[in-house]
Amino acid sequence: MAYFSNITTRQRYLELPDTFYSHVHPTPLRGDIRLVHVNKELAHDMGLSAAAPEEWADIGAGRALPEGMTPVAMKYTGHQFGMYNPDLGDGRGLLLWETEGPDGRVRDWHLKGAGQTPYSRFGDGRAVLRSTIREYLCGEAMHYLGIPSTRSLFLVSSTEPVRRETIETAAALVRVADTHIRFGHFEYAAHHLGPDAVKTLADHTIHHHFPDLEALPDNERYPAFFVEVIRRTARTIARWQGVGFCHGVMNSDNMSIIGDTFDYGPYAFLDDFDARYICNHTDQGGRYAYNRQPEIGFINCQFLAHALTSLINEDELRRCMREYETTYNEAFVSLMRQKLGLAQADNNDLSLVMDTFSMLHEHSIDYTRFFRGLSTLPSRGPAPVRDLFTDRQVADEWLDRYQNRLSSENRSPEDREADMRQTNPKYILRNYLAQKVIKAAQAGDDQPLADLLEVLKRPFDEQPEFEDYAALPPDWGKHMDISCSS
């Protein structure tokens, strides 16, 4: 395709032994194909032009491969709901190639919904329009909230029928990431290939994604690598907690080695605050509930530690693991201070934060609107906060405590408000908003998707023309049942 002739391409993942992948061609989508959306801003950053939509559609539908594109299904394993599963891998996705942008940044292209692979098990290898839209939306939402995340370059739909709980239609998207290497790659190498493969994978990952560590001697390089992975993971999960994001399926094969938010399935942003909220209705035991996410991040790092025992001795691994709690706590408390507008640290701040969470939980207060209302106290007064409470006395008592804490701050109220508005979003990707977009797209109307994406690009701005997107969800839109089915 001439359209891609000026792009510098890479196939760095293929430097690994072929035990880490299988060559697979995509199975073309059947029926009529529609290009639902192209991420023009991301395309521009990658040095691409979105001027030839038919070529995007052909790639997304698996009907064409530009010269140099060598698709492979990656092999990995991992712990699913705490149980090791040796049969995992790209069951419906293919790593197509990597392209280098004008800034020198190299990104993977991963076609999700590409058909069956050797790792599909009993799956059909397809994704459906519902799940691809949800992934497309959330990657953008997280990116513009400042949270490390994979993103999607473009999305196509087809009229090919696919059976899930009901009959849906097939779709595919190209997901973009700096790397698709997961914790599960290391678990696969350790459990099935041996120490040499673990070292090969670690050296490859460090060379391409942690180059600052490459010059260190072995006894320093591998612990430093592991510590950096731990820190990135802890910081990302702290950011999830701060914005009220629930991942839903924190299996170790869904953990990015570089700390990106990865594999969007039954996610949710909190509406009425519930610390024990479970966004995945198949998670009967609540393993991945909102308040357990920090703990699960630690457990997944333990799984990774076990996979690295041939490179790092056990005492050193235990020392490395201590970095998780330290990094998470520092990141979380720092972020919550920002959300509360506190520029100066106080020893009682953690107590204030946890008491605030307890209050929000006990009274089922909308998480996003509470902190946004708090951000505008100087200009709008207490009403946006008080009006969220049935019992105004609870709000007043908390506000008195908060104002007393603010009395020790040196910043002007105006400066504090400006900073808080850039920390506490007004617009988040509530599930009911995504569902409205999905229904419209299923009916052939892609404009609501484009409109919502525009709103999500500026989550911290007032955007009065889009005020409806910041409204409390209707009753049907709260605590929606979302499953892993895609």
Secondary structure, DSSP 8 states (H G I E B T S, - for coil): -GGGTT-EEE-GGGGS-GGGEEE-------S-EEEEEE-HHHHHHTT-----HHHHHHHHTTS---TT---EEEB--EEETTEEETT-B-SSEEEEEEEE-TTS-EEEEEEET----TT-TT--S-EEHHHHHHHHHHHHHHHHTT--B-EEEEEEEEEEEEESSSEEEEEEEEEEES---BHHHHHHIIIII-HHHHHHHHHHHHHHH-GGGTTS-HHHHHHHHHHHHHHHHHHHHHHHHHHTEE-S---GGG-BTT--B---SS-EE-SB--TT---BTT-TT-TT-GGGHHHHHHHHHHHHHHHTTTTS-HHHHHHHHHHHHHHHHHHHHHHHHHHHT--S--TTHHHHHHHHHHHHHHHT-BHHHHHHHHHTHHHH-SHHHHTT-SSHHHHHHHHHHHHHHHTT--S-HHHHHHHHHTTS-S----HHHHHHHHHHHHTT--HHHHHHHHHHT-TTS--GGGGGGGS---GGGSS--B-S--
